[in-house]
Amino acid sequence: MKIGIVCYPTFGGSGVVATELGMALANKGHEVHFITYNQPVRLDFISSGLHFHQVQIEEYPLFHYQPYELALSSKMVDIVSRFNLEILHVHYAIPHAYAAYMAKQMLKEKGIDVKVVTTLHGTDITLVGSHPSYKSAVEFSINNSDAVTAVSNNLKKQTMESFGIRKEIEVIYNFIELEKYPELLHEECQRISIAAPEERILTHISNFRPVKRTQDVIEIFSEVHKKIPSKLLLVGDGPDLSIAKKKAKDLGVYEKVLFLGNSVELEKILCYTDLFLLPSETESFGLAALEAMAAKSAVVSTNSGGLPEVNVHGVTGFLSDVGDVEDMSKNALFILKNSERLQQFKEAAYEHARRFSLQEILPYYEKIYKDLDAIRDK
């Protein structure tokens, strides 16, 4: 099939999933066209079926904020028309589903019936979508999509409770490519390059927004370091990174923290990791935790949003209430103090991650595409 994918081209979970999905579809023989304002950071043109089309945003003095939705809609119309796309799969309701609806209407006037699949990832519902300025547009965009998916049961529940939704929402979990985490990688993982043999390695990956509660990460690490020699790897960038650095200095652990910035080689970083920390205020799914589990890392996280669907309490790690640093620190120490117990948690995390493999999840998206195509043919 010929499929257009619209996403944010950033390090965030929605952009990562959309990019990995597009590459997997191309590897299976589909023709995939990415439509966004920059090339997605994880997009690797390893398949002849992959294409990227940049949305150009013109600067006009008249506009205080440039109308990206208009440029995106026009680009969708152009690409669907030129390449005979059958499906537009948009990730995020706002602005992508809204722009796709406008493109669909313009294409109808040309006699073209493109089907729109909208995947909800979380922020488009829990933060942006619930704002009074956007709520009606989000509701309209969801109800006028041809198919709608959500990345967790919790997100589906939140969407149904927050909006007047008439469409069926199918839950399709986020996924990982287990092949990126081969056993060989663990054998080649030279922990000694960043930590002493007796040190445990904790990791946190995020966009360092307030919702990620990165100060809690530093506090948990500080409590662990008091009892166990350890290092903390912080991966990513964002507005709260400077706050995290100050917190680390205030607690006297700054020299034990490695600030690694954004990276497209997370599997190489995660291979060092003993324990992954995700004390977020909310997570619609928790893709970073899943990636850590695929690299055989135990997880200590909050019990917010879709995290309990990923991190199994007492099996792959532990869940705590948001802000309960004391409980998360206690759980982290319980896992890390005993090497045999740590290994059991790491093995269990990997086994659970296998349920979210690309091979398991991809057929669900393909079925949606085929079902919509069959409807068009009738």
C-alpha angles and dihedrals in degrees: 000000000000110000133181118206121200119190145134106278094220141108091266121116096254093053092046093050093045092050095046089047092052093049091048091050091050090051088056092055102266121133108239128192121190113208115191143111096267136018107273110256094236097042110124116183095219093133129062088222094069124098134172125206118187120219107224117212114202120214115235124174088220092069121069087189117029113241100243093168091061093049091046093050092049091049091051091052090050096048096043090050097045098044100030094238115192100193135036109198109192124190113211124024094235121080100348103055090042091052090046091055090054090047091049091054093048091049091051088064087058091051093253120135109198118176120227122215115189122199116197114212105178116261090066087062109026100041117009097026096051093054112107091235092061107023097095092047092050092049092048093048094051095046092049096049116103091227133007130201133182127202096230141017089243092057091048089052092049092049094050091048096045101045140036095253120182096171125089110247117211118205113227113171124226114259144208134212103242090192088074089065104054123170088246090064091061091051090052094044104116102202090172088073091071107017141029117254093255094049124099117220121224122187138195125186123187147114090265096238120151091258089066092061094216092175086066088054090057093046093050091048091049091055092048093048091055089064105025130033104247150153130220123216115202114194124188140031138250147121096301097051092094089050090053091051092051090048091052090051092047091052093045097242100104093110090056094054123087113203104205102173123211117340139181091200100070094146089063091051094043092053087074093052126109097172131018119208122208110163094164124163087226138357122182088206116339105236093174090058091050092050089052091050090051087057090053099259125145115231134223110189145145121271092238127131115331096346094103087059089059108029111052110212112242093003111061093013137302139296126216137178117272110276096013095129092162093059093044091050091050091050092047091052092047091056097041102043096069118051095203092050091047090054091050091054092047093051092047090050091054093048091051091048089059088072088065097051120140090244090058097046106035096072090061092061092044090053091054091051093048093046091052091047090052090053090054092051094055 
